[in-house]
Amino acid sequence: MLTDEQWAVLEPLVEACRPPAKVPPGNLRRTVSAIVWRHRNGAKWRAIPGEFGPWWMAAQTV
């Protein structure tokens, strides 16, 4: 998972890029953590650990 410090840097950037009418996901931090984990490990989307939520949620967010 992202640390509080990492999330404090990323959250405003993510929010600035999101469409204004989009309903904010309940687990945005968890989803971003899953995306970062996947790219650090070079793994397939389906290999994302369960602690990051459903793999498809992160895959659809990218």
C-alpha positions as CSV (number, residue, x, y, z in Angstrom):
1,M,0.0,0.0,0.0
2,L,1.0,3.6,-0.5
3,T,2.3,5.4,2.6
4,D,0.4,8.4,3.9
5,E,3.2,10.6,2.6
6,Q,3.1,9.1,-0.9
7,W,-0.7,9.4,-1.0
8,A,-0.5,13.0,0.1
9,V,1.6,13.7,-3.0
10,L,-0.4,11.6,-5.4
11,E,-4.0,12.3,-4.4
12,P,-4.2,15.9,-5.6
13,L,-2.6,14.9,-8.9
14,V,-5.0,12.1,-9.4
15,E,-8.0,14.2,-8.5
16,A,-6.8,17.0,-10.9
17,C,-6.8,14.5,-13.8
18,R,-10.2,12.9,-13.1
19,P,-13.3,14.0,-14.9
20,P,-15.4,16.3,-12.7
21,A,-18.6,14.4,-13.2
22,K,-17.1,11.0,-12.4
23,V,-18.3,9.5,-9.1
24,P,-15.2,9.1,-6.9
25,P,-14.5,5.5,-6.2
26,G,-14.6,4.4,-2.6
27,N,-11.1,2.9,-2.6
28,L,-9.1,5.2,-4.9
29,R,-6.0,4.9,-2.7
30,R,-6.2,1.1,-2.8
31,T,-6.7,1.1,-6.5
32,V,-3.7,3.3,-7.1
33,S,-1.6,1.1,-4.8
34,A,-2.6,-1.9,-7.0
35,I,-1.5,-0.1,-10.1
36,V,1.8,0.8,-8.6
37,W,2.3,-2.7,-7.3
38,R,1.6,-4.2,-10.7
39,H,4.1,-1.9,-12.5
40,R,6.8,-2.4,-9.9
41,N,6.5,-6.2,-10.2
42,G,5.9,-6.5,-13.9
43,A,3.1,-8.9,-13.1
44,K,-0.1,-9.6,-14.9
45,W,-3.3,-7.8,-13.7
46,R,-4.7,-11.0,-12.3
47,A,-1.7,-11.5,-10.1
48,I,-2.4,-8.4,-8.0
49,P,-2.8,-9.5,-4.3
50,G,-6.3,-9.5,-2.9
51,E,-5.4,-6.8,-0.4
52,F,-5.6,-4.4,-3.3
53,G,-9.1,-5.3,-4.1
54,P,-10.4,-6.8,-7.3
55,W,-7.7,-6.9,-10.1
56,W,-10.2,-5.7,-12.7
57,M,-10.9,-2.5,-10.8
58,A,-7.2,-1.4,-11.1
59,A,-7.0,-2.7,-14.7
60,Q,-10.0,-0.6,-15.7
61,T,-8.7,2.5,-14.0
62,V,-5.5,2.7,-16.0
